Amino acid sequence: MTNSFGNKYAELYDKFYKDKDYDGEVKMLEDIFKRYDCNPGDSILDIGCGTGNHSLRMAKRGYNVTGIDPSGVMLKMAMEKAIDENIKINLKKRGLPHLNLRMKYKGIECMFNVINHILDERDIINSFKNIYEHLDDKGVFVFDFRNAITSLKNYSPKRVLHIKERDADYFRVSNSSINPGTMVFDTQYECFVIKYGQCGRFHEEHKVRAFFKEEINDWLSKSKFKLKEMFPFGEPGKEVDENKDWNIIGVCVK
């Protein structure tokens, strides 16, 4: 979160994740918010909002949304979407762990493994502490994280993603390595754009740290959060199976 995606990668972000079920995820988020008395009309903060795929949908549902991201390119894309759809939203170029908006929110969301991009334990704890300070009393914080156990079990060092459109082909070739001691995954991306008979290529590197459930519990406690729920992504009420569940949702209150 302290480092943004490269500009070229940011421009292709929506293409790479065009099949992601944002509508389903936003429904899940709103259901969680409402369980903790965060309703349309309330102010919420979307940390790591990217191109606005969660923020804009929440704004359309009536929430007063502020989205933050360290990528100026992604924020520009989010604002262009907002203008096209006549959606009111507040966007700021900010990132964790040094968050200081001088505002408090009834709800805060931090989705798509944004937390996993913070590699240092002190920065993770500081991030949670700063998020805590930005919550209203009895406010709710919802986030997801990548599970370390399944990340190890399902580790695949090389993957290829191909997105085909009418006038272009987009390829993302990923080569990953893992440090088992730190649980940091270092992924090198080679991206290719084939359009109008020409081929463009660029390189991108992403480092993410997978977390154990016990680590998350400890860091939240040190940040004064009260953990209310933890369940597999998209399956509220279900108990987490650390040997099977790839992505985990945490729900906390102040």
CYANA upper distance limits for C-alpha pairs under 8 A (distance plus 0.5 A):
  1 MET  CA     48 GLY  CA      7.69
  1 MET  CA     69 ASP  CA      8.39
  1 MET  CA     70 PRO  CA      7.56
  1 MET  CA     95 GLY  CA      6.25
  1 MET  CA     96 LEU  CA      6.10
  1 MET  CA     97 PRO  CA      8.11
  1 MET  CA    114 VAL  CA      6.90
  1 MET  CA    115 ILE  CA      7.80
  1 MET  CA    117 HIS  CA      5.95
  1 MET  CA    118 ILE  CA      6.48
  2 THR  CA     70 PRO  CA      7.57
  2 THR  CA     95 GLY  CA      6.25
  2 THR  CA     96 LEU  CA      6.25
  2 THR  CA     97 PRO  CA      7.46
  2 THR  CA    117 HIS  CA      8.46
  2 THR  CA    118 ILE  CA      7.71
  3 ASN  CA     70 PRO  CA      7.24
  4 SER  CA     69 ASP  CA      8.23
  4 SER  CA     70 PRO  CA      5.73
  4 SER  CA     71 SER  CA      5.49
  5 PHE  CA      9 TYR  CA      6.90
  5 PHE  CA     10 ALA  CA      6.43
  5 PHE  CA     71 SER  CA      7.04
  5 PHE  CA    204 GLU  CA      8.48
  6 GLY  CA     10 ALA  CA      6.54
  6 GLY  CA    204 GLU  CA      7.36
  7 ASN  CA     11 GLU  CA      6.72
  7 ASN  CA     71 SER  CA      8.35
  7 ASN  CA     73 VAL  CA      6.65
  8 LYS  CA     12 LEU  CA      7.17
  8 LYS  CA    202 PHE  CA      8.11
  9 TYR  CA     13 TYR  CA      6.53
  9 TYR  CA    204 GLU  CA      7.66
 10 ALA  CA     71 SER  CA      8.34
 10 ALA  CA     73 VAL  CA      6.99
 10 ALA  CA     74 MET  CA      6.39
 11 GLU  CA     73 VAL  CA      7.60
 11 GLU  CA     74 MET  CA      7.68
 12 LEU  CA     16 PHE  CA      6.84
 13 TYR  CA     17 TYR  CA      6.84
 13 TYR  CA     51 THR  CA      8.48
 14 ASP  CA     18 LYS  CA      5.97
 14 ASP  CA     51 THR  CA      8.06
 15 LYS  CA    163 ILE  CA      7.69
 16 PHE  CA    161 LEU  CA      8.33
 16 PHE  CA    163 ILE  CA      7.55
 21 ASP  CA     25 GLU  CA      6.82
 22 TYR  CA     26 VAL  CA      6.52
 22 TYR  CA     53 ASN  CA      7.13
 22 TYR  CA     54 HIS  CA      7.09
 23 ASP  CA     27 LYS  CA      6.76
 23 ASP  CA     57 ARG  CA      8.06
 24 GLY  CA     28 MET  CA      6.79
 25 GLU  CA     29 LEU  CA      6.70
 25 GLU  CA     54 HIS  CA      8.41
 25 GLU  CA    234 GLY  CA      7.67
 26 VAL  CA     30 GLU  CA      6.58
 26 VAL  CA     54 HIS  CA      6.72
 26 VAL  CA     57 ARG  CA      7.36
 26 VAL  CA     58 MET  CA      7.28
 27 LYS  CA     31 ASP  CA      6.62
 28 MET  CA     32 ILE  CA      6.80
 28 MET  CA    234 GLY  CA      7.22
 29 LEU  CA     33 PHE  CA      6.64
 29 LEU  CA    142 VAL  CA      8.14
 30 GLU  CA     34 LYS  CA      6.54
 30 GLU  CA     39 ASN  CA      8.38
 30 GLU  CA     58 MET  CA      8.24
 31 ASP  CA     35 ARG  CA      6.85
 32 ILE  CA     36 TYR  CA      7.24
 32 ILE  CA    142 VAL  CA      8.49
 33 PHE  CA     37 ASP  CA      6.89
 33 PHE  CA     38 CYS  CA      5.34
 33 PHE  CA     39 ASN  CA      7.19
 33 PHE  CA    107 GLY  CA      7.39
 33 PHE  CA    140 VAL  CA      7.41
 34 LYS  CA     38 CYS  CA      5.52
 34 LYS  CA     39 ASN  CA      5.99
 36 TYR  CA    139 GLY  CA      8.10
 36 TYR  CA    140 VAL  CA      7.01
 38 CYS  CA     42 ASP  CA      6.86
 38 CYS  CA    106 LYS  CA      6.56
 38 CYS  CA    107 GLY  CA      6.76
 38 CYS  CA    139 GLY  CA      8.03
 38 CYS  CA    140 VAL  CA      8.00
 39 ASN  CA     63 TYR  CA      7.70
 40 PRO  CA     61 ARG  CA      7.07
 40 PRO  CA     62 GLY  CA      5.13
 40 PRO  CA     63 TYR  CA      5.02
 40 PRO  CA     64 ASN  CA      8.12
 41 GLY  CA     62 GLY  CA      6.15
 41 GLY  CA     63 TYR  CA      5.34
 41 GLY  CA     64 ASN  CA      6.42
 42 ASP  CA     63 TYR  CA      6.07
 42 ASP  CA     64 ASN  CA      6.30
 42 ASP  CA    105 TYR  CA      8.32
 42 ASP  CA    106 LYS  CA      6.77
 42 ASP  CA    107 GLY  CA      8.35
 43 SER  CA     63 TYR  CA      6.68
 43 SER  CA     64 ASN  CA      4.99
 43 SER  CA     65 VAL  CA      6.40
 43 SER  CA     66 THR  CA      8.15
 43 SER  CA    105 TYR  CA      5.80
 43 SER  CA    106 LYS  CA      6.22
 43 SER  CA    107 GLY  CA      7.30
 44 ILE  CA     63 TYR  CA      7.35
 44 ILE  CA     64 ASN  CA      6.63
 44 ILE  CA     65 VAL  CA      5.61
 44 ILE  CA     66 THR  CA      6.85
 44 ILE  CA    105 TYR  CA      5.75
 44 ILE  CA    106 LYS  CA      6.35
 44 ILE  CA    107 GLY  CA      5.11
 44 ILE  CA    108 ILE  CA      5.93
 44 ILE  CA    109 GLU  CA      8.12
 45 LEU  CA     65 VAL  CA      6.44
 45 LEU  CA     66 THR  CA      5.42
 45 LEU  CA     67 GLY  CA      6.38
 45 LEU  CA     68 ILE  CA      8.19
 45 LEU  CA    105 TYR  CA      6.97
 45 LEU  CA    107 GLY  CA      6.95
 45 LEU  CA    108 ILE  CA      5.16
 45 LEU  CA    109 GLU  CA      6.75
 46 ASP  CA     54 HIS  CA      8.29
 46 ASP  CA     55 SER  CA      6.83
 46 ASP  CA     65 VAL  CA      7.71
 46 ASP  CA     66 THR  CA      6.68
 46 ASP  CA     67 GLY  CA      5.15
 46 ASP  CA     68 ILE  CA      6.80
 46 ASP  CA    108 ILE  CA      6.50
 46 ASP  CA    109 GLU  CA      5.49
 46 ASP  CA    110 CYS  CA      6.48
 47 ILE  CA     67 GLY  CA      6.70
 47 ILE  CA     68 ILE  CA      5.79
 47 ILE  CA     69 ASP  CA      7.09
 47 ILE  CA     95 GLY  CA      8.00
 47 ILE  CA    108 ILE  CA      7.91
 47 ILE  CA    109 GLU  CA      6.70
 47 ILE  CA    110 CYS  CA      5.38
 47 ILE  CA    111 MET  CA      8.02
 47 ILE  CA    114 VAL  CA      8.33
 48 GLY  CA     67 GLY  CA      7.77
 48 GLY  CA     68 ILE  CA      6.18
 48 GLY  CA     69 ASP  CA      5.13
 48 GLY  CA     70 PRO  CA      8.05
 48 GLY  CA     95 GLY  CA      7.72
 48 GLY  CA    110 CYS  CA      6.91
 48 GLY  CA    111 MET  CA      7.78
 48 GLY  CA    114 VAL  CA      6.71
 49 CYS  CA     53 ASN  CA      7.82
 49 CYS  CA     54 HIS  CA      7.43
 49 CYS  CA     55 SER  CA      6.96
 49 CYS  CA     67 GLY  CA      5.85
 49 CYS  CA     68 ILE  CA      6.17
 49 CYS  CA     69 ASP  CA      6.18
 49 CYS  CA     75 LEU  CA      8.47
 49 CYS  CA    110 CYS  CA      8.42
 50 GLY  CA     68 ILE  CA      8.24
 50 GLY  CA     69 ASP  CA      6.40
 50 GLY  CA     71 SER  CA      7.76
 50 GLY  CA     74 MET  CA      5.72
 50 GLY  CA     75 LEU  CA      6.81
 50 GLY  CA     78 ALA  CA      7.73
 51 THR  CA     74 MET  CA      5.25
 51 THR  CA     75 LEU  CA      6.32
 51 THR  CA     76 LYS  CA      8.19
 51 THR  CA     77 MET  CA      6.01
 51 THR  CA     78 ALA  CA      4.82
 52 GLY  CA     56 LEU  CA      6.02
 52 GLY  CA     67 GLY  CA      7.94
 52 GLY  CA     75 LEU  CA      7.98
 52 GLY  CA     77 MET  CA      8.36
 52 GLY  CA     78 ALA  CA      5.25
 52 GLY  CA     79 MET  CA      8.41
 52 GLY  CA     81 LYS  CA      8.42
 53 ASN  CA     57 ARG  CA      7.10
 53 ASN  CA     78 ALA  CA      8.28
 54 HIS  CA     58 MET  CA      6.71
 55 SER  CA     59 ALA  CA      6.64
 55 SER  CA     65 VAL  CA      6.93
 55 SER  CA     66 THR  CA      8.10
 55 SER  CA     67 GLY  CA      6.86
 55 SER  CA     89 ILE  CA      8.39
 56 LEU  CA     60 LYS  CA      6.69
 56 LEU  CA     82 ALA  CA      7.35
 56 LEU  CA     87 ILE  CA      7.55
 56 LEU  CA     89 ILE  CA      7.82
 57 ARG  CA     61 ARG  CA      6.90
 58 MET  CA     62 GLY  CA      7.20
 58 MET  CA     63 TYR  CA      6.33
 58 MET  CA     65 VAL  CA      7.66
 59 ALA  CA     63 TYR  CA      5.33
 59 ALA  CA     64 ASN  CA      6.65
 59 ALA  CA     65 VAL  CA      6.30
 59 ALA  CA     87 ILE  CA      7.45
 59 ALA  CA     88 LYS  CA      7.56
 59 ALA  CA     89 ILE  CA      7.31
 60 LYS  CA     87 ILE  CA      7.33
 64 ASN  CA     89 ILE  CA      7.65
 65 VAL  CA     89 ILE  CA      6.11
 65 VAL  CA     90 ASN  CA      6.79
 66 THR  CA     89 ILE  CA      6.72
 66 THR  CA     90 ASN  CA      5.08
 66 THR  CA     91 LEU  CA      6.17
 66 THR  CA     92 LYS  CA      8.04
 67 GLY  CA     89 ILE  CA      8.12
 67 GLY  CA     90 ASN  CA      6.71
 67 GLY  CA     91 LEU  CA      5.30
 67 GLY  CA     92 LYS  CA      6.84
 68 ILE  CA     75 LEU  CA      8.42
 68 ILE  CA     91 LEU  CA      6.29
 68 ILE  CA     92 LYS  CA      5.36
 68 ILE  CA     93 LYS  CA      6.09
 68 ILE  CA     94 ARG  CA      5.85
 68 ILE  CA     95 GLY  CA      7.27
 69 ASP  CA     74 MET  CA      8.20
 69 ASP  CA     75 LEU  CA      7.35
 69 ASP  CA     92 LYS  CA      7.30
 69 ASP  CA     93 LYS  CA      5.74
 69 ASP  CA     94 ARG  CA      5.73
 69 ASP  CA     95 GLY  CA      6.15
 70 PRO  CA     93 LYS  CA      5.66
 70 PRO  CA     94 ARG  CA      5.56
 70 PRO  CA     95 GLY  CA      5.71
 71 SER  CA     75 LEU  CA      6.83
 71 SER  CA     93 LYS  CA      7.32
 72 GLY  CA     76 LYS  CA      6.61
 72 GLY  CA     93 LYS  CA      6.98
 73 VAL  CA     77 MET  CA      6.87
 74 MET  CA     78 ALA  CA      6.71
 75 LEU  CA     79 MET  CA      6.65
 75 LEU  CA     91 LEU  CA      7.35
 75 LEU  CA     92 LYS  CA      8.18
 75 LEU  CA     93 LYS  CA      7.90
 76 LYS  CA     80 GLU  CA      6.71
 77 MET  CA     81 LYS  CA      6.85
 78 ALA  CA     82 ALA  CA      6.76
 79 MET  CA     83 ILE  CA      6.65
 79 MET  CA     91 LEU  CA      8.08
 80 GLU  CA     84 ASP  CA      6.64
 81 LYS  CA     85 GLU  CA      6.65
 82 ALA  CA     86 ASN  CA      6.18
 82 ALA  CA     87 ILE  CA      5.28
 82 ALA  CA     88 LYS  CA      7.26
 82 ALA  CA     89 ILE  CA      7.63
 83 ILE  CA     87 ILE  CA      6.85
 94 ARG  CA     99 LEU  CA      7.48
 95 GLY  CA     99 LEU  CA      6.71
 96 LEU  CA    127 SER  CA      6.33
 97 PRO  CA    123 ASP  CA      6.25
 97 PRO  CA    124 ILE  CA      7.48
 97 PRO  CA    126 ASN  CA      6.44
 97 PRO  CA    127 SER  CA      4.78
 97 PRO  CA    130 ASN  CA      7.75
 98 HIS  CA    126 ASN  CA      8.15
 98 HIS  CA    127 SER  CA      7.49
 98 HIS  CA    130 ASN  CA      7.83
 99 LEU  CA    127 SER  CA      7.98
 99 LEU  CA    130 ASN  CA      6.61
 99 LEU  CA    131 ILE  CA      8.15
100 ASN  CA    130 ASN  CA      8.02
101 LEU  CA    134 HIS  CA      8.26
102 ARG  CA    134 HIS  CA      8.06
103 MET  CA    134 HIS  CA      6.65
104 LYS  CA    133 GLU  CA      7.99
104 LYS  CA    134 HIS  CA      4.96
104 LYS  CA    135 LEU  CA      5.50
104 LYS  CA    136 ASP  CA      5.90
105 TYR  CA    134 HIS  CA      6.71
105 TYR  CA    135 LEU  CA      5.46
105 TYR  CA    136 ASP  CA      5.92
105 TYR  CA    139 GLY  CA      7.60
106 LYS  CA    135 LEU  CA      6.59
106 LYS  CA    136 ASP  CA      5.81
106 LYS  CA    137 ASP  CA      8.46
106 LYS  CA    138 LYS  CA      8.33
106 LYS  CA    139 GLY  CA      5.20
106 LYS  CA    140 VAL  CA      7.05
107 GLY  CA    135 LEU  CA      7.36
107 GLY  CA    136 ASP  CA      8.43
107 GLY  CA    139 GLY  CA      6.10
107 GLY  CA    140 VAL  CA      5.40
107 GLY  CA    141 PHE  CA      6.33
107 GLY  CA    142 VAL  CA      8.40
108 ILE  CA    131 ILE  CA      8.31
108 ILE  CA    135 LEU  CA      7.74
108 ILE  CA    140 VAL  CA      6.91
108 ILE  CA    141 PHE  CA      5.23
108 ILE  CA    142 VAL  CA      6.77
109 GLU  CA    141 PHE  CA      6.37
109 GLU  CA    142 VAL  CA      5.31
109 GLU  CA    143 PHE  CA      6.23
110 CYS  CA    114 VAL  CA      6.78
110 CYS  CA    115 ILE  CA      7.81
110 CYS  CA    141 PHE  CA      8.49
110 CYS  CA    142 VAL  CA      6.85
110 CYS  CA    143 PHE  CA      5.15
110 CYS  CA    144 ASP  CA      7.44
111 MET  CA    142 VAL  CA      8.32
111 MET  CA    143 PHE  CA      5.85
111 MET  CA    144 ASP  CA      6.04
112 PHE  CA    144 ASP  CA      6.99
112 PHE  CA    145 PHE  CA      8.04
113 ASN  CA    117 HIS  CA      7.61
113 ASN  CA    143 PHE  CA      8.36
113 ASN  CA    144 ASP  CA      6.21
113 ASN  CA    145 PHE  CA      5.43
113 ASN  CA    146 ARG  CA      6.71
114 VAL  CA    118 ILE  CA      8.17
114 VAL  CA    144 ASP  CA      8.37
114 VAL  CA    145 PHE  CA      8.15
115 ILE  CA    124 ILE  CA      7.98
115 ILE  CA    143 PHE  CA      8.37
115 ILE  CA    144 ASP  CA      8.10
115 ILE  CA    145 PHE  CA      6.98
116 ASN  CA    145 PHE  CA      6.74
116 ASN  CA    146 ARG  CA      7.21
116 ASN  CA    208 VAL  CA      5.71
116 ASN  CA    209 ARG  CA      5.57
116 ASN  CA    210 ALA  CA      6.60
116 ASN  CA    211 PHE  CA      7.93
117 HIS  CA    207 LYS  CA      7.02
117 HIS  CA    208 VAL  CA      5.09
117 HIS  CA    209 ARG  CA      6.84
118 ILE  CA    123 ASP  CA      7.24
118 ILE  CA    124 ILE  CA      6.60
118 ILE  CA    208 VAL  CA      7.52
118 ILE  CA    209 ARG  CA      7.53
119 LEU  CA    123 ASP  CA      7.97
119 LEU  CA    124 ILE  CA      7.88
119 LEU  CA    184 VAL  CA      7.81
119 LEU  CA    207 LYS  CA      8.46
119 LEU  CA    208 VAL  CA      7.15
119 LEU  CA    209 ARG  CA      6.11
120 ASP  CA    124 ILE  CA      6.80
121 GLU  CA    125 ILE  CA      6.78
122 ARG  CA    126 ASN  CA      6.59
123 ASP  CA    127 SER  CA      6.44
124 ILE  CA    128 PHE  CA      6.84
124 ILE  CA    219 TRP  CA      8.08
125 ILE  CA    129 LYS  CA      6.66
125 ILE  CA    219 TRP  CA      6.15
125 ILE  CA    220 LEU  CA      7.98
125 ILE  CA    222 LYS  CA      7.70
125 ILE  CA    223 SER  CA      6.94
126 ASN  CA    130 ASN  CA      6.56
126 ASN  CA    223 SER  CA      8.23
127 SER  CA    131 ILE  CA      6.64
128 PHE  CA    132 TYR  CA      6.59
128 PHE  CA    219 TRP  CA      8.09
128 PHE  CA    220 LEU  CA      7.21
128 PHE  CA    223 SER  CA      6.34
129 LYS  CA    133 GLU  CA      6.84
129 LYS  CA    223 SER  CA      5.30
129 LYS  CA    224 LYS  CA      8.02
130 ASN  CA    134 HIS  CA      6.92
131 ILE  CA    135 LEU  CA      7.12
132 TYR  CA    223 SER  CA      7.65
132 TYR  CA    224 LYS  CA      8.09
132 TYR  CA    225 PHE  CA      7.44
132 TYR  CA    254 LYS  CA      7.12
135 LEU  CA    139 GLY  CA      5.91
135 LEU  CA    140 VAL  CA      7.80
135 LEU  CA    141 PHE  CA      8.33
135 LEU  CA    254 LYS  CA      7.49
136 ASP  CA    254 LYS  CA      8.08
137 ASP  CA    254 LYS  CA      6.45
138 LYS  CA    253 VAL  CA      6.29
138 LYS  CA    254 LYS  CA      5.55
139 GLY  CA    253 VAL  CA      6.13
139 GLY  CA    254 LYS  CA      6.32
140 VAL  CA    251 VAL  CA      7.54
140 VAL  CA    252 CYS  CA      6.22
140 VAL  CA    253 VAL  CA      5.10
140 VAL  CA    254 LYS  CA      7.37
141 PHE  CA    251 VAL  CA      6.30
141 PHE  CA    252 CYS  CA      5.62
141 PHE  CA    253 VAL  CA      6.65
142 VAL  CA    249 ILE  CA      7.65
142 VAL  CA    250 GLY  CA      6.32
142 VAL  CA    251 VAL  CA      5.21
142 VAL  CA    252 CYS  CA      7.05
143 PHE  CA    249 ILE  CA      6.27
143 PHE  CA    250 GLY  CA      5.93
143 PHE  CA    251 VAL  CA      7.28
144 ASP  CA    233 PHE  CA      7.93
144 ASP  CA    247 ASN  CA      7.18
144 ASP  CA    248 ILE  CA      5.91
144 ASP  CA    249 ILE  CA      4.83
144 ASP  CA    250 GLY  CA      6.52
145 PHE  CA    210 ALA  CA      8.01
145 PHE  CA    211 PHE  CA      7.61
145 PHE  CA    247 ASN  CA      6.28
145 PHE  CA    248 ILE  CA      5.99
145 PHE  CA    249 ILE  CA      7.18
146 ARG  CA    151 SER  CA      7.79
146 ARG  CA    210 ALA  CA      5.79
146 ARG  CA    211 PHE  CA      6.75
146 ARG  CA    246 TRP  CA      6.68
146 ARG  CA    247 ASN  CA      5.40
146 ARG  CA    248 ILE  CA      7.07
147 ASN  CA    151 SER  CA      6.56
147 ASN  CA    210 ALA  CA      6.22
147 ASN  CA    211 PHE  CA      5.90
147 ASN  CA    212 PHE  CA      6.46
147 ASN  CA    213 LYS  CA      7.66
147 ASN  CA    242 GLU  CA      7.58
147 ASN  CA    245 ASP  CA      7.63
147 ASN  CA    246 TRP  CA      5.94
147 ASN  CA    247 ASN  CA      6.31
147 ASN  CA    248 ILE  CA      7.23
148 ALA  CA    152 LEU  CA      6.71
148 ALA  CA    183 MET  CA      7.58
148 ALA  CA    210 ALA  CA      5.10
148 ALA  CA    211 PHE  CA      5.34
148 ALA  CA    212 PHE  CA      5.76
149 ILE  CA    153 LYS  CA      6.80
149 ILE  CA    212 PHE  CA      7.54
149 ILE  CA    242 GLU  CA      6.82
149 ILE  CA    243 ASN  CA      6.64
150 THR  CA    154 ASN  CA      6.31
150 THR  CA    155 TYR  CA      8.50
150 THR  CA    242 GLU  CA      7.37
150 THR  CA    243 ASN  CA      6.27
150 THR  CA    244 LYS  CA      6.58
150 THR  CA    245 ASP  CA      7.10
150 THR  CA    246 TRP  CA      5.99
151 SER  CA    155 TYR  CA      6.18
151 SER  CA    210 ALA  CA      7.51
151 SER  CA    246 TRP  CA      7.25
156 SER  CA    176 SER  CA      7.94
157 PRO  CA    174 SER  CA      8.12
157 PRO  CA    175 ASN  CA      5.91
157 PRO  CA    176 SER  CA      5.09
157 PRO  CA    177 SER  CA      6.78
158 LYS  CA    173 VAL  CA      7.82
158 LYS  CA    174 SER  CA      5.95
158 LYS  CA    175 ASN  CA      5.14
158 LYS  CA    176 SER  CA      6.84
159 ARG  CA    173 VAL  CA      6.40
159 ARG  CA    174 SER  CA      5.72
159 ARG  CA    175 ASN  CA      7.37
160 VAL  CA    171 PHE  CA      7.55
160 VAL  CA    172 ARG  CA      6.23
160 VAL  CA    173 VAL  CA      5.05
160 VAL  CA    174 SER  CA      6.81
161 LEU  CA    171 PHE  CA      6.13
161 LEU  CA    172 ARG  CA      5.56
161 LEU  CA    173 VAL  CA      6.97
162 HIS  CA    169 ASP  CA      7.63
162 HIS  CA    170 TYR  CA      6.20
162 HIS  CA    171 PHE  CA      5.12
162 HIS  CA    172 ARG  CA      7.10
163 ILE  CA    169 ASP  CA      6.36
163 ILE  CA    170 TYR  CA      5.49
163 ILE  CA    171 PHE  CA      6.93
164 LYS  CA    168 ALA  CA      6.81
164 LYS  CA    169 ASP  CA      5.14
164 LYS  CA    170 TYR  CA      6.87
165 GLU  CA    169 ASP  CA      6.53
167 ASP  CA    195 LYS  CA      6.80
167 ASP  CA    196 TYR  CA      7.46
168 ALA  CA    193 VAL  CA      7.64
168 ALA  CA    194 ILE  CA      6.09
168 ALA  CA    195 LYS  CA      5.04
168 ALA  CA    196 TYR  CA      7.67
169 ASP  CA    193 VAL  CA      6.47
169 ASP  CA    194 ILE  CA      5.64
169 ASP  CA    195 LYS  CA      7.14
170 TYR  CA    191 CYS  CA      7.90
170 TYR  CA    192 PHE  CA      6.26
170 TYR  CA    193 VAL  CA      5.30
170 TYR  CA    194 ILE  CA      6.95
171 PHE  CA    191 CYS  CA      6.10
171 PHE  CA    192 PHE  CA      5.53
171 PHE  CA    193 VAL  CA      7.09
172 ARG  CA    189 TYR  CA      6.91
172 ARG  CA    190 GLU  CA      6.34
172 ARG  CA    191 CYS  CA      5.01
172 ARG  CA    192 PHE  CA      7.03
173 VAL  CA    189 TYR  CA      6.07
173 VAL  CA    190 GLU  CA      5.66
173 VAL  CA    191 CYS  CA      6.80
174 SER  CA    187 THR  CA      6.79
174 SER  CA    188 GLN  CA      6.15
174 SER  CA    189 TYR  CA      5.05
174 SER  CA    190 GLU  CA      7.02
175 ASN  CA    187 THR  CA      6.07
175 ASN  CA    188 GLN  CA      5.69
175 ASN  CA    189 TYR  CA      7.00
176 SER  CA    185 PHE  CA      7.10
176 SER  CA    186 ASP  CA      6.00
176 SER  CA    187 THR  CA      4.67
176 SER  CA    188 GLN  CA      6.68
177 SER  CA    185 PHE  CA      6.31
177 SER  CA    186 ASP  CA      5.83
177 SER  CA    187 THR  CA      7.01
178 ILE  CA    183 MET  CA      7.13
178 ILE  CA    184 VAL  CA      6.33
178 ILE  CA    185 PHE  CA      5.04
178 ILE  CA    186 ASP  CA      6.73
179 ASN  CA    183 MET  CA      5.95
179 ASN  CA    184 VAL  CA      6.01
179 ASN  CA    185 PHE  CA      7.16
180 PRO  CA    184 VAL  CA      7.77
182 THR  CA    209 ARG  CA      7.95
183 MET  CA    209 ARG  CA      5.98
183 MET  CA    210 ALA  CA      6.14
183 MET  CA    211 PHE  CA      7.94
184 VAL  CA    207 LYS  CA      7.06
184 VAL  CA    208 VAL  CA      6.04
184 VAL  CA    209 ARG  CA      4.70
184 VAL  CA    210 ALA  CA      6.97
185 PHE  CA    207 LYS  CA      6.10
185 PHE  CA    208 VAL  CA      5.86
185 PHE  CA    209 ARG  CA      6.59
185 PHE  CA    210 ALA  CA      8.08
186 ASP  CA    205 GLU  CA      7.71
186 ASP  CA    206 HIS  CA      6.51
186 ASP  CA    207 LYS  CA      5.09
186 ASP  CA    208 VAL  CA      7.31
187 THR  CA    205 GLU  CA      6.23
187 THR  CA    206 HIS  CA      5.76
187 THR  CA    207 LYS  CA      6.76
188 GLN  CA    203 HIS  CA      7.86
188 GLN  CA    204 GLU  CA      6.53
188 GLN  CA    205 GLU  CA      5.16
188 GLN  CA    206 HIS  CA      7.16
189 TYR  CA    203 HIS  CA      6.17
189 TYR  CA    204 GLU  CA      5.45
189 TYR  CA    205 GLU  CA      6.49
189 TYR  CA    206 HIS  CA      8.46
190 GLU  CA    201 ARG  CA      7.62
190 GLU  CA    202 PHE  CA      6.55
190 GLU  CA    203 HIS  CA      5.34
190 GLU  CA    204 GLU  CA      7.09
191 CYS  CA    201 ARG  CA      6.05
191 CYS  CA    202 PHE  CA      5.88
191 CYS  CA    203 HIS  CA      6.73
191 CYS  CA    204 GLU  CA      8.24
192 PHE  CA    199 CYS  CA      7.20
192 PHE  CA    200 GLY  CA      6.09
192 PHE  CA    201 ARG  CA      5.02
192 PHE  CA    202 PHE  CA      7.27
193 VAL  CA    199 CYS  CA      6.02
193 VAL  CA    200 GLY  CA      5.49
193 VAL  CA    201 ARG  CA      6.87
194 ILE  CA    198 GLN  CA      6.09
194 ILE  CA    199 CYS  CA      4.88
194 ILE  CA    200 GLY  CA      6.92
195 LYS  CA    199 CYS  CA      6.95
211 PHE  CA    215 GLU  CA      7.08
211 PHE  CA    216 ILE  CA      7.49
212 PHE  CA    216 ILE  CA      7.15
213 LYS  CA    217 ASN  CA      6.85
213 LYS  CA    242 GLU  CA      8.31
214 GLU  CA    218 ASP  CA      6.71
215 GLU  CA    219 TRP  CA      6.65
216 ILE  CA    220 LEU  CA      6.56
217 ASN  CA    221 SER  CA      6.71
217 ASN  CA    227 LEU  CA      8.08
218 ASP  CA    222 LYS  CA      6.77
219 TRP  CA    223 SER  CA      6.76
220 LEU  CA    224 LYS  CA      6.90
220 LEU  CA    225 PHE  CA      5.78
220 LEU  CA    226 LYS  CA      7.85
220 LEU  CA    227 LEU  CA      7.82
221 SER  CA    225 PHE  CA      6.14
221 SER  CA    226 LYS  CA      7.47
224 LYS  CA    254 LYS  CA      7.89
225 PHE  CA    252 CYS  CA      6.61
225 PHE  CA    253 VAL  CA      6.56
225 PHE  CA    254 LYS  CA      6.02
226 LYS  CA    252 CYS  CA      5.87
226 LYS  CA    253 VAL  CA      5.86
226 LYS  CA    254 LYS  CA      6.80
227 LEU  CA    250 GLY  CA      7.76
227 LEU  CA    251 VAL  CA      6.57
227 LEU  CA    252 CYS  CA      4.91
227 LEU  CA    253 VAL  CA      7.19
228 LYS  CA    250 GLY  CA      8.34
228 LYS  CA    251 VAL  CA      6.12
228 LYS  CA    252 CYS  CA      5.81
228 LYS  CA    253 VAL  CA      7.49
229 GLU  CA    249 ILE  CA      8.40
229 GLU  CA    250 GLY  CA      6.39
229 GLU  CA    251 VAL  CA      5.50
229 GLU  CA    252 CYS  CA      7.54
230 MET  CA    239 GLU  CA      8.02
230 MET  CA    240 VAL  CA      7.50
230 MET  CA    248 ILE  CA      7.38
230 MET  CA    249 ILE  CA      6.00
230 MET  CA    250 GLY  CA      5.11
230 MET  CA    251 VAL  CA      6.82
231 PHE  CA    235 GLU  CA      6.90
231 PHE  CA    236 PRO  CA      6.29
231 PHE  CA    237 GLY  CA      6.93
231 PHE  CA    238 LYS  CA      6.11
231 PHE  CA    239 GLU  CA      6.15
231 PHE  CA    240 VAL  CA      5.66
231 PHE  CA    248 ILE  CA      6.27
231 PHE  CA    249 ILE  CA      5.90
231 PHE  CA    250 GLY  CA      7.44
232 PRO  CA    236 PRO  CA      7.60
232 PRO  CA    238 LYS  CA      7.25
232 PRO  CA    239 GLU  CA      7.72
232 PRO  CA    240 VAL  CA      6.07
232 PRO  CA    241 ASP  CA      8.34
232 PRO  CA    245 ASP  CA      6.48
232 PRO  CA    246 TRP  CA      8.25
232 PRO  CA    247 ASN  CA      6.64
232 PRO  CA    248 ILE  CA      5.10
232 PRO  CA    249 ILE  CA      6.52
233 PHE  CA    247 ASN  CA      5.97
233 PHE  CA    248 ILE  CA      5.57
233 PHE  CA    249 ILE  CA      5.94
240 VAL  CA    245 ASP  CA      7.21
240 VAL  CA    248 ILE  CA      7.97
241 ASP  CA    245 ASP  CA      6.14
242 GLU  CA    246 TRP  CA      8.31
